[in-house]
Amino acid sequence: MIRAVILTGVLALGACTDVQNAADRTGRKAATSAVTEVIAINFPQVPKPLIEAFTGCVIDNAQAVEVRELAKASIVGIDDDTVAVVRNVLSRPETQTCLRSRAPLTL
């Protein structure tokens, strides 16, 4: 009986993790269009061939709350807060490392 309860609990936790991961992937996918638009419009110094690399690095390094904000912006529209989120993520050392590793590959 106790084993069945423990097994059920473990399976439920695994399912929760799967649902959470799926939600995170969906949010990041939705956020991608907003980030691409922000970079294309608000960061003219980024060459067009590098926009995809920049977008990927922002998405990969954004925190969950930032992903939610960016995903929301992909539906309701880009505003100054959206640009600020992208700018903040771009300024992080991890994002800078990502850009250095990805940008040369797209040129």
PyMOL commands that set and color helices and strands:
alter all, ss='L'
color gray80, all
select helices_A, chain A and resi 2-42+48-61+64-76+80-90+93-106
alter helices_A, ss='H'
color red, helices_A
deselect
rebuild
show_as cartoon
